[in-house]
Amino acid sequence: MRLAILNMTPEDVNKLIGPPPPPTCRNPTSGAKPRKKFVFGNHQKSVLKAVFQQNQNPTTLENQQLADELKLEFKTVKNFFDNARRRKTH
């Protein structure tokens, strides 16, 4: 059966196994722009590291206060602490 597929036309193969899946959004030819890596400023990084040394699990309120103070998005601050904890354990 496998060798017979080699001699088939693409249309016949599609009839046999179905059409190929549609391209995903991550396909570079789809026009989607790749995400840029976020880089903390020196002050932002030093404050976050200092807070992490004191408290590795800040509350949601503390994360929000840090985000406001450092002019960052909440999810960026939360991700910093999640990643810092992950790095510390490995």
Phi and psi in degrees as a GROMACS rama.xvg file:
@    title "Ramachandran Plot"
@    xaxis  label "Phi"
@    yaxis  label "Psi"
@TYPE xy
-61.8816  -43.0645  ARG-2
-67.8215  -30.9927  LEU-3
-65.6226  -33.1473  ALA-4
-62.7118  -34.1363  ILE-5
-61.7809  -27.8371  LEU-6
-93.8227  -0.343278  ASN-7
-87.6348  157.009  MET-8
-78.1695  158.605  THR-9
-56.3722  -35.7845  PRO-10
-64.6031  -41.5706  GLU-11
-67.2183  -37.3268  ASP-12
-64.1185  -42.6001  VAL-13
-60.9087  -37.8208  ASN-14
-65.1412  -35.6678  LYS-15
-77.3512  -47.6647  LEU-16
-112.803  -3.23023  ILE-17
95.716  161.835  GLY-18
-71.1976  159.054  PRO-19
-66.8366  154.149  PRO-20
-67.0064  153.794  PRO-21
-67.4408  154.909  PRO-22
-64.2441  148.314  PRO-23
-88.1829  170.421  THR-24
-66.9323  -23.344  CYS-25
-80.0683  -2.00189  ARG-26
-66.6298  122.517  ASN-27
-60.3728  -20.9221  PRO-28
-85.9391  -3.01703  THR-29
-79.0381  -7.5911  SER-30
95.1402  -6.59085  GLY-31
-73.1918  134.773  ALA-32
-85.4721  138.851  LYS-33
-67.7843  147.559  PRO-34
-72.6598  138.681  ARG-35
-84.2024  144.252  LYS-36
-72.7683  132.507  LYS-37
-79.2269  136.151  PHE-38
-122.113  123.952  VAL-39
-71.1553  147.739  PHE-40
-72.5172  163.33  GLY-41
-58.4941  -45.4839  ASN-42
-64.5688  -44.6031  HIS-43
-59.1761  -46.6909  GLN-44
-64.7767  -42.1786  LYS-45
-66.3406  -38.9016  SER-46
-65.9914  -46.4868  VAL-47
-62.3156  -40.6513  LEU-48
-65.8683  -40.4556  LYS-49
-64.4264  -42.2014  ALA-50
-65.0539  -41.0194  VAL-51
-61.2954  -37.4577  PHE-52
-64.9633  -31.4719  GLN-53
-85.31  -36.3082  GLN-54
-151.005  108.868  ASN-55
-80.3161  -13.8473  GLN-56
-130.088  70.8022  ASN-57
-66.7686  152.978  PRO-58
-72.7835  169.881  THR-59
-59.2998  -41.5179  THR-60
-63.3981  -43.5682  LEU-61
-63.8009  -40.4687  GLU-62
-61.3481  -42.4932  ASN-63
-65.6374  -40.3025  GLN-64
-63.82  -42.1317  GLN-65
-62.5727  -43.7787  LEU-66
-59.5855  -44.7468  ALA-67
-64.2119  -45.5461  ASP-68
-64.3786  -39.0616  GLU-69
-94.088  1.42997  LEU-70
57.4201  49.4324  LYS-71
-122.196  163.399  LEU-72
-76.1903  149.388  GLU-73
-54.6986  -45.7976  PHE-74
-64.5075  -28.4266  LYS-75
-67.9327  -42.559  THR-76
-66.8572  -45.3297  VAL-77
-59.4975  -44.1388  LYS-78
-63.5439  -35.9505  ASN-79
-58.2171  -48.6939  PHE-80
-68.8667  -39.2526  PHE-81
-59.3741  -47.775  ASP-82
-68.2757  -38.4974  ASN-83
-64.0621  -41.8905  ALA-84
-64.0715  -40.7965  ARG-85
-64.0268  -43.0839  ARG-86
-65.2416  -36.6504  ARG-87
-66.1532  -33.8675  LYS-88
-82.5871  -13.9841  THR-89
